[in-house]
């Protein structure tokens, strides 16, 4: 082999020039869309010639079928492909006609989207939530949501499938390669100019004659208004239908009926006209001066909710009867169990707010206050028979006499001596009880009663006694905490703590006592207000020792000590100095 080292020779320069001119014809780069010439078509593959590549790339026939070109391509035609790899692991060139078409189509969509241009497309099929639209120019598939198909509800869209029409691009997702289009925007834009011309003819306060009921929803009724320029739809909100309370427009209107409307608002930006029917008639709230706060009137129940009843004093003059104003005694009232729509009931007006156009009423004020009646018949301190209505973990509720009132009986008021939790277990629902009324709160609608207050207070046993007095007690039981004792003649048990059993620590042992012993103890603490008593054997011993020392010790004891008169001598010298 002969190697040419001299690259500056005329032959080398000529070869370099020819090579550069050949390579400049096709700039081969991966990821680029390039043109290829079809050289051969078989049942499975299409062979291409692309200048500059070392081998012929092939395209799967299925790709051509997907993009709809199977009947359009023939040998010698040019076709655009995406060069994915110049050489794969097998040494082959990898190209794709499908991906090339998608990229070309996407670029056109992006350009149309940026220029806010409409595109041509046709609906090919229905899908969940909308339809699939095919771009006419590129064959790209796009999604049109159901809400963007038309500006009015359409039950059947079969007549739109396969028809070429205009669409507006409303969203492009470059990452996922998804595009969303709208037919509604195109339809609405065509009507917008015409609609604006029609709405300009109206002004607030105009009365529209013979508007036709076109449809209704939970928030209002739609009317079709006919003018010389064309037809428009307008809404009469639920609150503008009548001064009376309306649950749904279908209670009043039927499709096709004609009604007069009053224009109350015009929005040129949204191209909407708001109308009212009730404003064509006098406002019944102007008659509110005929009603007085504190007076009783008949009202009609027109609607029932979870929190109360809407009633009418007269046609169109509505008011709310809140559940809290239905009964003196019932709690957590369900209005539907007390009243029915159409009932005529007595109520008292409690408030009139002309600014807010509100009237408050009360049904319970038409009845005698049972708490006031209870107080008059059974004042605080009275005894009354009752029946247990309910029991919880800390109290009993007693229905008092013939009143629809439950008295609150706390577990602490069941017994002076027993434990509250044990006393509660002694009672059950429907048991009859005689209780004492301890407190009546009319404004809060509460009554407190007691059971132990019917008995003599065993704490009165301590009346006439004071701290340091000695009492005789009987030992009930003993444990590590001390002694449980009961004073003779008293029904209350007390605990003498271990530290208060004896002066000597060795004798302060609860185990010395087995129960039944009678011993003396001193009252260490006595508080009638807090109903608190503390007993101590140790205190009694200390008092007895002090008394023995005082009664039996010699008055000269300690005088023979050398310093016994020191204090007396110091006192004498101080007195002498003060006299000088």
C-alpha positions as CSV (number, residue, x, y, z in Angstrom):
1,X,0.0,0.0,0.0
2,X,1.3,3.4,-0.9
3,X,0.9,6.2,1.6
4,X,0.7,9.8,0.5
5,X,2.4,12.1,3.0
6,X,2.3,15.2,0.9
7,X,-1.2,16.7,1.5
8,X,-0.4,19.9,-0.3
9,X,-0.1,18.2,-3.7
10,X,-2.6,19.2,-6.3
11,X,-4.2,15.8,-6.2
12,X,-4.7,15.9,-2.4
13,X,-6.3,19.4,-2.6
14,X,-8.6,18.3,-5.4
15,X,-9.8,15.3,-3.4
16,X,-10.4,17.4,-0.3
17,X,-12.5,19.8,-2.3
18,X,-14.6,17.0,-3.8
19,X,-15.1,15.4,-0.3
20,X,-16.2,18.7,1.3
21,X,-18.7,19.5,-1.5
22,X,-20.2,16.0,-1.1
23,X,-20.7,16.2,2.7
24,X,-22.2,19.6,2.6
25,X,-25.2,18.4,0.6
26,X,-26.6,16.5,3.6
27,X,-25.8,17.4,7.1
28,X,-26.3,14.2,9.0
29,X,-27.2,14.6,12.7
30,X,-29.1,12.4,15.1
31,X,-32.4,13.9,16.3
32,X,-33.0,15.8,13.0
33,X,-35.8,15.3,10.5
34,X,-34.4,14.5,7.1
35,X,-35.7,13.5,3.7
36,X,-35.3,10.0,2.4
37,X,-36.0,8.5,-1.1
38,X,-38.1,5.2,-1.2
39,X,-36.1,2.6,-3.1
40,X,-38.1,-0.5,-2.4
41,X,-41.4,-1.5,-0.7
42,X,-42.0,-5.0,0.6
43,X,-44.8,-6.5,2.7
44,X,-43.0,-5.7,5.9
45,X,-40.5,-2.9,5.2
46,X,-39.9,0.2,3.2
47,X,-36.3,0.8,2.1
48,X,-34.9,4.3,1.9
49,X,-31.9,6.0,0.4
50,X,-30.5,8.9,2.4
51,X,-27.4,10.5,0.9
52,X,-24.5,10.5,3.4
53,X,-25.4,7.3,5.3
54,X,-23.3,4.2,4.9
55,X,-26.4,1.9,4.8
56,X,-30.0,2.0,3.7
57,X,-32.4,2.6,6.6
58,X,-35.8,0.8,6.7
59,X,-39.2,1.7,8.0
60,X,-41.7,-0.7,9.4
61,X,-44.8,-0.8,7.2
62,X,-47.0,-0.6,10.3
63,X,-45.7,2.9,10.9
64,X,-46.9,4.0,7.5
65,X,-50.3,2.5,8.2
66,X,-50.6,4.4,11.5
67,X,-49.9,7.7,9.8
68,X,-52.3,6.8,7.0
69,X,-49.8,6.8,4.1
70,X,-49.9,3.2,3.1
71,X,-51.9,3.9,0.0
72,X,-50.1,7.1,-0.9
73,X,-46.4,6.1,-1.0
74,X,-44.6,4.4,-3.9
75,X,-41.1,3.8,-5.0
76,X,-39.2,7.0,-5.9
77,X,-41.2,9.2,-3.5
78,X,-39.6,11.2,-0.8
79,X,-40.6,10.8,2.8
80,X,-39.6,12.7,6.0
81,X,-38.1,10.6,8.8
82,X,-36.6,11.3,12.2
83,X,-32.9,10.1,12.3
84,X,-32.8,8.5,15.8
85,X,-29.4,6.7,15.5
86,X,-26.8,6.7,12.8
87,X,-25.6,3.3,14.0
88,X,-27.2,1.1,16.7
89,X,-25.5,-1.9,18.4
90,X,-26.1,-4.0,15.3
91,X,-24.6,-1.4,13.0
92,X,-28.0,-0.4,11.4
93,X,-29.5,3.1,10.9
94,X,-32.6,3.8,13.0
95,X,-35.3,6.1,11.5
96,X,-39.0,6.8,12.2
97,X,-41.6,8.3,9.9
98,X,-44.2,8.3,12.7
99,X,-42.1,10.4,15.1
100,X,-41.1,12.7,12.3
101,X,-44.8,13.4,11.6
102,X,-45.5,14.0,15.3
103,X,-42.7,16.5,15.6
104,X,-43.7,18.3,12.5
105,X,-47.3,18.4,13.7
106,X,-46.3,19.6,17.2
107,X,-44.2,22.4,15.7
108,X,-47.2,23.6,13.7
109,X,-49.5,23.4,16.7
110,X,-47.0,25.4,18.8
111,X,-46.8,28.1,16.1
112,X,-50.6,28.3,15.9
113,X,-50.9,28.5,19.7
114,X,-48.3,31.3,20.0
115,X,-50.0,33.3,17.2
116,X,-53.5,32.6,18.8
117,X,-54.7,31.1,15.5
118,X,-57.6,28.7,15.0
119,X,-56.8,25.2,13.6
120,X,-58.8,22.9,11.4
121,X,-59.8,19.6,12.9
122,X,-62.4,16.9,13.0
123,X,-63.8,14.8,15.9
124,X,-62.9,11.2,15.4
125,X,-64.2,9.5,18.4
126,X,-65.8,9.9,21.9
127,X,-63.7,9.2,25.0
128,X,-64.1,9.5,28.7
129,X,-64.7,13.2,29.6
130,X,-64.7,14.5,26.0
131,X,-63.7,13.7,22.4
132,X,-60.6,13.1,20.3
133,X,-59.9,15.6,17.6
134,X,-57.6,15.0,14.6
135,X,-55.6,17.9,13.2
136,X,-56.3,18.0,9.5
137,X,-52.9,19.3,8.4
138,X,-50.7,17.0,10.4
139,X,-52.9,14.2,11.6
140,X,-52.0,15.0,15.3
141,X,-54.5,13.8,17.8
142,X,-55.8,16.3,20.4
143,X,-58.3,16.2,23.3
144,X,-61.4,18.3,23.6
145,X,-63.2,18.2,27.0
146,X,-66.9,17.7,27.1
147,X,-67.4,21.2,28.6
148,X,-65.6,22.7,25.6
149,X,-67.6,21.1,22.8
150,X,-70.4,23.7,22.8
151,X,-71.7,26.7,24.7
152,X,-74.9,24.9,25.5
153,X,-75.6,21.4,26.8
154,X,-75.7,18.8,23.9
155,X,-77.0,15.3,24.6
156,X,-76.0,13.8,21.3
157,X,-72.8,14.8,19.3
158,X,-73.0,12.2,16.5
159,X,-73.7,14.9,14.0
160,X,-70.4,16.5,14.8
161,X,-68.2,13.4,14.3
162,X,-66.1,13.4,11.2
163,X,-67.0,17.0,10.2
164,X,-64.1,19.4,9.5
165,X,-64.4,22.5,11.7
166,X,-62.5,25.2,13.5
167,X,-60.9,24.6,17.0
168,X,-59.1,26.9,19.4
169,X,-55.9,25.6,21.1
170,X,-56.3,26.3,24.9
171,X,-53.4,24.2,26.3
172,X,-50.2,22.6,25.2
173,X,-48.1,20.3,27.4
174,X,-44.6,20.2,25.7
175,X,-43.3,17.7,28.3
176,X,-46.0,15.1,27.7
177,X,-46.8,16.2,24.2
178,X,-50.5,16.6,24.9
179,X,-52.7,19.3,23.4
180,X,-56.2,20.5,24.4
181,X,-58.6,22.3,22.1
182,X,-62.0,24.0,22.4
183,X,-64.9,24.2,20.0
184,X,-66.9,26.2,22.5
185,X,-64.6,29.2,22.2
186,X,-65.1,29.3,18.5
187,X,-68.9,29.0,18.7
188,X,-69.0,31.6,21.5
189,X,-66.8,34.1,19.7
190,X,-69.1,34.0,16.7
191,X,-72.0,34.8,18.9
192,X,-70.2,37.3,21.1
193,X,-70.5,40.3,18.8
194,X,-74.1,39.7,18.1
195,X,-74.9,39.2,21.7
196,X,-73.1,42.5,22.7
197,X,-75.3,44.4,20.2
198,X,-78.4,42.9,21.7
199,X,-77.4,43.7,25.3
200,X,-76.5,47.3,24.5
201,X,-80.2,47.9,23.8
202,X,-81.1,47.2,27.5
203,X,-80.6,49.4,30.5
204,X,-81.2,48.7,34.3
205,X,-84.9,49.2,35.1
206,X,-86.3,48.1,31.7
207,X,-89.2,45.7,31.8
208,X,-88.9,42.7,29.3
209,X,-92.3,41.5,28.2
210,X,-93.2,37.8,27.5
211,X,-89.8,36.2,28.3
212,X,-90.1,32.4,27.8
213,X,-89.1,29.9,30.5
214,X,-86.2,27.9,28.9
215,X,-84.9,25.9,31.8
216,X,-84.1,26.0,35.5
217,X,-81.6,24.8,38.1
218,X,-81.2,24.9,41.9
219,X,-80.0,28.5,41.8
220,X,-82.5,30.1,39.4
221,X,-84.6,30.1,36.2
222,X,-83.4,30.7,32.7
223,X,-85.5,32.8,30.3
224,X,-85.2,33.3,26.5
225,X,-85.7,36.9,25.5
226,X,-86.6,37.7,21.9
227,X,-85.6,41.0,20.3
228,X,-85.4,42.4,16.7
229,X,-81.6,41.8,16.7
230,X,-81.9,38.2,17.9
231,X,-82.5,36.1,21.0
232,X,-80.5,36.0,24.2
233,X,-80.7,34.0,27.4
234,X,-81.0,35.6,30.9
235,X,-81.1,34.4,34.4
236,X,-83.5,35.2,37.2
237,X,-81.8,34.2,40.4
238,X,-83.8,32.1,43.0
239,X,-83.9,35.0,45.4
240,X,-85.3,37.3,42.7
241,X,-88.2,35.0,41.8
242,X,-90.5,35.9,44.7
243,X,-90.6,37.7,48.1
244,X,-91.8,34.4,49.5
245,X,-89.3,31.6,50.1
246,X,-88.8,29.4,47.0
247,X,-87.1,26.0,47.3
248,X,-86.8,25.4,43.5
249,X,-88.0,27.2,40.4
250,X,-90.0,24.2,39.3
251,X,-92.4,24.9,42.2
252,X,-93.5,28.1,40.3
253,X,-92.6,27.8,36.6
254,X,-93.2,25.3,33.7
255,X,-91.1,25.2,30.6
256,X,-92.5,27.3,27.8
257,X,-94.4,29.7,30.1
258,X,-94.2,33.5,29.5
259,X,-93.4,36.0,32.2
260,X,-92.4,39.7,32.4
261,X,-88.9,40.5,33.8
262,X,-87.3,43.6,35.2
263,X,-83.6,44.2,34.3
264,X,-81.6,44.7,37.5
265,X,-78.0,44.3,36.2
266,X,-76.0,44.4,33.0
267,X,-72.4,43.0,32.7
268,X,-70.9,43.9,29.3
269,X,-67.7,42.0,30.0
270,X,-69.4,38.7,30.7
271,X,-72.3,39.7,28.4
272,X,-74.9,38.8,31.0
273,X,-78.3,40.4,31.9
274,X,-79.7,39.8,35.4
275,X,-83.4,40.0,35.9
276,X,-86.0,39.9,38.6
277,X,-89.7,39.0,38.8
278,X,-90.4,39.9,42.4
279,X,-89.3,43.6,41.9
280,X,-92.3,44.0,39.5
281,X,-94.6,43.8,42.6
282,X,-94.6,45.8,45.9
283,X,-92.2,44.8,48.6
284,X,-94.2,43.2,51.4
285,X,-91.5,44.2,53.9
286,X,-92.9,47.7,53.7
287,X,-95.8,46.3,55.7
288,X,-93.5,45.5,58.7
289,X,-94.7,48.6,60.5
290,X,-98.0,46.8,61.0
291,X,-96.2,44.4,63.4
292,X,-94.9,45.1,66.9
293,X,-92.0,43.5,68.8
294,X,-93.4,41.5,71.7
295,X,-96.8,40.9,70.1
296,X,-98.1,37.5,69.2
297,X,-99.1,36.6,65.6
298,X,-100.1,33.6,63.5
299,X,-97.4,32.5,61.1
300,X,-97.3,29.9,58.3
301,X,-94.5,27.3,58.0
302,X,-93.1,27.4,54.4
303,X,-89.8,25.5,54.8
304,X,-88.2,23.3,57.4
305,X,-84.4,23.0,57.9
306,X,-82.1,21.3,60.4
307,X,-81.7,24.6,62.3
308,X,-85.3,25.9,62.2
309,X,-88.4,26.8,60.2
310,X,-88.9,29.6,57.7
311,X,-92.3,31.1,58.2
312,X,-94.5,33.9,56.7
313,X,-96.2,36.6,58.6
314,X,-98.0,37.3,55.3
315,X,-97.5,36.5,51.7
316,X,-93.8,37.3,50.9
317,X,-92.9,38.5,54.4
318,X,-90.6,35.8,55.6
319,X,-89.1,35.2,59.0
320,X,-87.0,32.5,60.7
321,X,-88.1,30.5,63.8
322,X,-84.8,29.1,65.1
323,X,-84.8,25.7,66.8
324,X,-83.7,27.3,70.1
325,X,-86.9,29.3,70.2
326,X,-89.3,26.3,69.7
327,X,-89.4,24.9,73.3
328,X,-88.4,25.9,76.8
329,X,-87.3,22.4,77.8
330,X,-86.4,20.3,74.7
331,X,-82.8,20.3,73.7
332,X,-81.3,19.5,70.3
333,X,-84.7,19.8,68.7
334,X,-85.4,18.4,65.2
335,X,-87.8,20.9,63.7
336,X,-89.3,18.4,61.3
337,X,-90.6,16.4,64.3
338,X,-92.4,19.4,65.7
339,X,-93.9,21.1,62.7
340,X,-94.9,20.4,59.1
341,X,-94.9,22.7,56.0
342,X,-98.2,24.5,55.9
343,X,-98.8,24.5,59.7
344,X,-100.2,27.7,61.2
345,X,-98.5,28.3,64.6
346,X,-98.5,31.1,67.2
347,X,-95.2,33.1,67.6
348,X,-94.0,36.3,69.3
349,X,-91.9,38.7,67.3
350,X,-88.6,39.2,69.3
351,X,-86.6,41.4,66.8
352,X,-87.1,43.5,63.7
353,X,-84.0,44.6,61.7
354,X,-85.1,46.9,58.9
355,X,-81.5,47.3,57.6
356,X,-80.9,43.6,57.2
357,X,-84.6,42.9,56.4
358,X,-84.8,40.3,59.1
359,X,-87.5,39.4,61.5
360,X,-86.9,37.0,64.5
361,X,-89.8,35.1,66.2
362,X,-90.2,32.7,69.1
363,X,-92.8,30.0,69.6
364,X,-91.8,29.2,73.2
365,X,-92.7,32.7,74.3
366,X,-96.4,31.9,73.5
367,X,-96.2,29.3,76.4
368,X,-95.7,29.8,80.1
369,X,-92.1,29.5,81.2
370,X,-92.0,26.2,83.1
371,X,-88.9,27.3,85.0
372,X,-90.8,30.3,86.4
373,X,-93.8,28.1,87.1
374,X,-91.6,25.6,88.9
375,X,-90.0,28.4,91.0
376,X,-93.5,29.7,92.0
377,X,-94.8,26.2,92.9
378,X,-91.6,24.8,94.3
379,X,-89.1,27.5,95.4
380,X,-85.5,26.7,96.3
381,X,-85.5,24.5,99.4
382,X,-88.7,22.6,98.5
383,X,-89.0,18.9,98.2
384,X,-90.4,17.4,95.0
385,X,-91.1,13.9,93.6
386,X,-89.4,12.9,90.4
387,X,-88.6,10.0,88.0
388,X,-85.0,9.3,86.7
389,X,-84.8,10.1,83.0
390,X,-81.2,9.5,82.4
391,X,-77.9,8.5,84.2
392,X,-74.3,9.2,83.1
393,X,-70.9,8.7,84.7
394,X,-71.2,11.6,87.1
395,X,-74.9,12.6,87.5
396,X,-78.6,11.7,87.4
397,X,-81.3,13.6,85.5
398,X,-84.6,13.6,87.3
399,X,-87.9,14.6,85.6
400,X,-89.5,16.9,88.2
401,X,-93.2,16.3,89.0
402,X,-95.6,17.2,86.2
403,X,-93.1,19.7,84.7
404,X,-91.2,19.0,81.5
405,X,-88.0,19.8,83.3
406,X,-85.1,17.6,84.2
407,X,-83.3,18.4,87.4
408,X,-79.5,17.9,87.6
409,X,-78.5,15.6,90.5
410,X,-74.8,15.4,90.8
411,X,-73.3,12.2,92.3
412,X,-71.7,14.3,95.2
413,X,-75.3,15.2,96.3
414,X,-76.5,11.6,96.6
415,X,-75.1,10.7,100.0
416,X,-73.1,12.3,102.8
417,X,-71.1,9.2,103.6
418,X,-71.0,6.9,100.5
419,X,-68.6,7.2,97.6
420,X,-70.2,9.0,94.7
421,X,-69.3,6.3,92.1
422,X,-70.8,3.6,94.4
423,X,-73.9,5.6,95.1
424,X,-74.6,6.1,91.3
425,X,-74.7,2.3,90.9
426,X,-77.7,2.1,93.2
427,X,-80.1,3.8,90.8
428,X,-81.5,3.1,87.3
429,X,-83.8,4.7,84.8
430,X,-87.5,5.0,85.8
431,X,-86.7,4.9,89.5
432,X,-88.8,7.3,91.6
433,X,-86.9,9.8,93.8
434,X,-87.8,12.5,96.2
435,X,-85.3,15.4,95.9
436,X,-84.7,18.8,97.3
437,X,-84.5,21.8,94.9
438,X,-81.1,23.5,95.5
439,X,-81.0,26.0,92.6
440,X,-83.2,27.4,89.8
441,X,-81.6,29.3,86.9
442,X,-84.4,30.6,84.7
443,X,-82.3,32.4,82.2
444,X,-80.0,29.4,81.7
445,X,-83.0,27.0,82.0
446,X,-81.2,24.8,84.6
447,X,-82.3,23.2,87.8
448,X,-80.0,21.6,90.4
449,X,-81.4,19.2,92.9
450,X,-80.0,17.1,95.8
451,X,-80.9,13.8,97.5
452,X,-78.6,13.9,100.6
453,X,-80.1,17.2,101.6
454,X,-83.3,15.4,102.6
455,X,-81.3,13.7,105.4
456,X,-79.7,15.1,108.6
457,X,-76.2,16.2,107.9
458,X,-73.9,13.8,110.0
459,X,-71.3,16.6,110.0
460,X,-73.6,18.4,112.5
461,X,-72.2,15.9,115.1
462,X,-69.2,18.2,115.4
463,X,-71.2,21.3,116.3
464,X,-70.2,22.5,119.7
465,X,-66.8,20.9,119.4
466,X,-63.5,22.6,118.6
467,X,-59.8,21.9,117.8
468,X,-58.0,19.9,120.6
469,X,-61.2,18.4,122.0
470,X,-60.9,14.6,122.7
471,X,-63.4,12.2,121.0
472,X,-63.8,8.5,121.4
473,X,-63.6,6.5,118.1
474,X,-64.0,2.9,117.0
475,X,-61.4,1.4,114.7
476,X,-63.0,0.1,111.5
477,X,-59.9,-1.1,109.7
478,X,-56.1,-0.6,109.3
479,X,-53.6,-0.5,106.5
480,X,-50.3,1.0,105.6
481,X,-51.8,4.4,105.4
482,X,-53.2,4.4,108.9
483,X,-56.5,3.7,110.8
484,X,-60.0,4.1,109.4
485,X,-62.1,5.1,112.4
486,X,-65.7,6.3,113.2
487,X,-66.5,8.6,116.1
488,X,-69.1,7.1,118.5
489,X,-72.6,8.5,117.5
490,X,-71.3,9.8,114.1
491,X,-72.0,8.2,110.7
492,X,-68.8,9.6,109.0
493,X,-65.6,7.6,108.8
494,X,-62.2,9.3,109.1
495,X,-58.6,8.3,108.4
496,X,-56.0,8.8,111.2
497,X,-52.8,8.9,109.3
498,X,-49.9,6.6,110.3
499,X,-47.8,9.6,111.4
500,X,-50.6,10.6,113.8
501,X,-51.1,7.2,115.6
502,X,-48.5,7.7,118.4
503,X,-45.7,10.0,119.6
504,X,-43.2,7.2,119.4
505,X,-42.3,6.0,116.0
506,X,-42.1,2.4,117.2
507,X,-45.7,2.6,118.4
508,X,-47.0,4.3,115.2
509,X,-47.8,1.0,113.6
510,X,-51.3,0.4,112.2
511,X,-50.8,-3.3,112.5
512,X,-51.2,-2.9,116.3
513,X,-54.9,-2.6,115.7
514,X,-57.1,-5.4,114.3
515,X,-60.5,-3.5,114.3
516,X,-63.2,-3.0,116.9
517,X,-60.9,-1.2,119.4
518,X,-62.2,1.9,121.1
519,X,-59.6,4.6,121.4
520,X,-59.4,8.3,122.1
521,X,-58.2,10.9,119.7
522,X,-58.0,14.7,119.5
523,X,-59.5,17.0,116.9
524,X,-56.5,18.4,115.0
525,X,-58.5,20.3,112.4
526,X,-62.1,21.3,112.1
527,X,-63.5,23.4,109.2
528,X,-67.3,23.5,108.8
529,X,-67.2,25.5,105.6
530,X,-65.0,22.9,103.8
531,X,-66.6,20.0,105.8
532,X,-63.1,18.9,106.8
533,X,-62.0,17.1,110.0
534,X,-58.6,15.7,111.0
535,X,-58.2,13.4,114.0
536,X,-54.9,12.6,115.8
537,X,-54.0,10.2,118.6
538,X,-50.5,11.7,118.7
539,X,-51.9,15.1,119.5
540,X,-53.9,13.8,122.4
541,X,-50.8,12.2,123.8
542,X,-48.8,15.4,123.5
543,X,-51.6,17.4,125.3
544,X,-51.9,14.8,128.1
545,X,-48.1,14.8,128.6
546,X,-48.0,18.6,128.7
547,X,-50.9,18.6,131.3
548,X,-49.1,16.1,133.5
549,X,-45.9,18.1,133.5
550,X,-47.7,21.2,134.3
551,X,-49.7,19.7,137.2
552,X,-47.0,17.5,138.8
553,X,-43.6,19.2,138.3
554,X,-42.0,21.2,141.3
555,X,-41.9,25.0,140.9
556,X,-38.3,25.0,142.3
557,X,-37.1,22.5,139.7
558,X,-33.9,23.6,138.1
559,X,-33.0,26.3,140.6
560,X,-30.0,24.5,141.8
561,X,-28.3,24.8,138.4
562,X,-25.3,27.2,138.4
563,X,-26.9,29.4,135.7
564,X,-30.4,29.3,137.1
565,X,-30.4,32.9,138.4
566,X,-28.4,34.4,135.6
567,X,-31.4,35.8,133.8
568,X,-32.7,37.3,137.0
569,X,-29.4,39.0,137.8
570,X,-29.2,40.4,134.2
571,X,-32.7,41.8,134.5
572,X,-31.9,43.5,137.9
573,X,-28.8,45.2,136.4
574,X,-30.8,46.4,133.4
575,X,-33.5,47.9,135.7
576,X,-30.8,49.7,137.8
577,X,-29.2,51.2,134.8
578,X,-32.5,52.5,133.5
579,X,-33.3,54.2,136.8
580,X,-29.9,56.1,136.7
